[in-house]
Amino acid sequence: MKAGIAALTLAFLKLREVSGLKGSLMLALTSDEELYSRGCERLIGSGLLKGVDAALSAEPTGLKRLETGRRGRVVFRVEFPRGKANPVVKAAGFIVALEGMHLKKGACVSAMAVESWLDSDGSPSLCRVAVDRLMVPGETFDGVLSEVGKLAGRFHGKVGFHPRPTPYMQPYRLKAGEPIVKALREACHEILGFKPKPALGLTAGDENYLAVRCGIPTVAYGPEGGNMHQPGEYVELESAVKAANVYVAASIKFLSSRLG
């Protein structure tokens, strides 16, 4: 992401030298995306995004991949109280069934944490499972809640949303004819000689907030790299420069098309 920020900054500075363009650009650097997106939440609350026509995120997609949408994400809290059956055993049965759920293509569900408590007699009184659910466009929070709830009910469990200080993220996908999509693909063809393939982002991010909550058409396009969130994470520096050049050309095309 540091390389993406560098590419955005290079493009931003270069565009200041371009004459004849009208409109304005904002460079927004927000924090906490991989936890609660509190930085983006604060930016939305500031009112600075009113009237914004499009947004570009510099996520490291690779130069041949353009993310024109993102999966959504929600986390559920499923509780299994003690009854005739051991709550830990009930939770275990639920987790096994959860992994075998039939989902829409691209959607995903998994148990991400399990915890239990003991009564004074040393037996488990409650078992709680956190369920991570990645959503594809067309799915809703209520729909996936009902889906997980029905499964949990088979094991006498109850489902609710896991507490979070900011809203969960709904999925979205832009149409191919969206101006920011066309501008970036044409700019990439002009600068690099090919058009990147539209794709759906693997998980949720600040882009979901911008696109869904703010109604700002948002794409993600950035440098090449690998081993993300792992030891040996790297970026190909030349690709960051290429991405910056694409950002400049795409911005010029977008502003020109929007202003006629």
N, C-alpha and C positions, 0 to 999 in steps of 0.2 A: 504493500500500500504506500510505502514511502516513495517508491518509484512512480506510482500513479500520481501522488501529490506533486512530485517534481515535474512530471509531464504536464499536469494542469497549470502549474505555476509558469512554466516556460511558455505555454500557449497563451496564458493570460497576459503576460508581459509583451509577447509578440503582437497580440491583437491591439494593444494600446498604440502601436505604431501604424496600424492600418487606417488610412483615411477614407472618408466617404461612406462609412457605415453609421447607421443610426441605431438607436436602442441602447441597451446597457447589459453588462455582464456582471455576475456575482460569483466570487470564488468562496465557497463555504467549506470549511474544514471542521467536521463535527466528531465528537468522541463517543465512546461507549457503544458502538454499533453491535459488537458481539456479545453484549450483555443485555442492556435495556434500551439502547438508542436514546439515552437521555440528552445527548447533544443535539440530535435532530429534533427531538421533542421541544427543546428550548428554542431552537431556531423557528419552528412552526409557530410557537407561542409568541414570538417577537413580532410577528406580522410582516417580516421582511420578504416573505415569499408570495405575498399578494401580487397578482399580475404577472407572475413568472410564466413564460410560455412553454419552456421545456427545460429538462435537466440532463446532465451527463455525469455519470459516476465513473471514476477511473479504476474500478476493480480490475485485478489482473486476469482478464478473460482470455488473453492471448489475442494476437492481432487478426486471426481469422475467425473469431467468434464474437458476435454482437448479441448481448443479452437484451432482448426487447420485452422482457417480463421476468417475474420472479415467483417462485413458490411462496406460499404463505406458511406461517408457523404458529402453532398454539401448543401449550403444555397443559395437560389435565392432571388433576389430583384424584386418584382412585383409592377409596378407603374400604377395607374389609374388617368389620368388627367381629369380635368373638361371638360365636353361636354354638351350634352343635358341632361344627367343624372347626378345626384349627385355622385362624385367619391367615397364617403364613402359607398353609397348604392351599387355601382358596386363592390367595394372591398368585401362587406358583401356577395353578391351573389357568388363571386368567392370562398370565404372561405368555404361557405356551400357546393359548388360543389367539392371543393378540398377534403373535408373530406369524400366524397363519391366515390372518384376515385378507380377504380379497379386496383390493383397492384399485382405484383408477390408475392408469399408466402415469408414472412419474410421482405418484403420491407415496408416502412412507409413514410407517408408524413403528414405534419401538419403546420399550421400557428403559428409562434412563436412570432411575434410582429406586431403591426399595429400602424401607425402614420399618421397624416394628418396636412395640413396647411391651414390657412385662407387667403383669399384675403382681400383687403382693405374694400370691401363691407361686410365682415363678413361671406361670403360663402366659403366652402372648395374648394381650387384650385387643390389639389393633395392629393391622399391617397396612402400610400406605405405599402406593406405587405412583411414581411420576411418569406420565406417558407423553412422549414427544410425537407430535403429529405434523408432518409436512403436507401442505395442501397444494393442489393444482388449481388453475383457473376454473371457475365453475363451482367449486366447493365453498361452503359457508361454515362459519364457526358453529352455528346451531346444528347444521347437518352432521358434522363430524363429532360433535358432542353427543348427539343422539346415537350415532353409530357405535361409539366407544361405550356409551351408557348401556345400550342393549346387551353388549357382550359382558360388561361387568355385572349386569343383573343376573346373568346365568350363574354367577359365583357369589351372589348376594353382596355385591359391592356397590358403592355409590360414587358417582362421578361429579366433579365440579372443576372450574377453571383454577389452575394453580395461580396464586397471588402474584401480581406483577405491578410495578410502579408506573409503567407506561402501557399503552394498548398493544395487544397482539397484532400481528401483521397479516393482512389479507393478501391473497395472491392476485396477480394481474398479468395481462399480456397486451401489448400494443399491436395495433393493426399495421400491416406492411406499408400502408400508404401514409402513415403518420409522418409529418414533415421532419421531425428530428431523426427518424429512422432513415428516411430517404436521404437527408443531408449527410448523415454520417457514412452510409454505404457508398454514396457517390464520391465523397471526399476520400474514402479509403481506396476506391478504384483509381481515383486521380493520382493519389500520392504513392500507393503501394502496388497498383496494378491488379487488384482483385477486390471483390466485394465480400465482406465478412458474412458468415452464415448466421441468420437469426436463430437464437436459442433461448431457452428458459433457464434462468439462474437456478443453481442447485439448491439454494436455501434463501431465507428471507434476509432483508437488510434495510438500511435507511431508504433505499429506493422504493420499497413498498409504501412507506409513509408518504413520500413525495407523490407517487403515482395515484394511490388510492385515497388517502385522506385529504391531500391538497389538490388533486385533479391535475397534476403536472405530468405530462408525458415524459417518462424517464427511461433512459437506456444506460447500460453499463458496457464500457469498452476500455481495455487497458493493456498494459505490457505483457510480454511473455515471462513465464517463471515456472517454479515448481517447488515441491515439498512444502506447500503452504501449511502453516501451523505445526510444522515438524522440524526436527533438527536438520540443518543444511538447507533451510529455505533460501531461495535465490531468485534473482531477476536478471534477465538479459538486458544490459544497459542500452544497447543499441535500439532495442524494441521500445524503450521508454521515449527516446528521441523521435522514433517513427510515430508513436502514439501522439506525441505533442504536435507533430506536423499535421496529423489527421484532425486533431482537435481544432487547429487554426482554420484549416480549409472547411471543416464542417460548420464552424461558427459563422464564417463568412457566407457560406451557402444558405445557412438557416436564416440569418438576419436579412439577407438579400431577398429571399423568397417570402419572408413574412412581411417585408415592407414594400413589396412590389417593385 
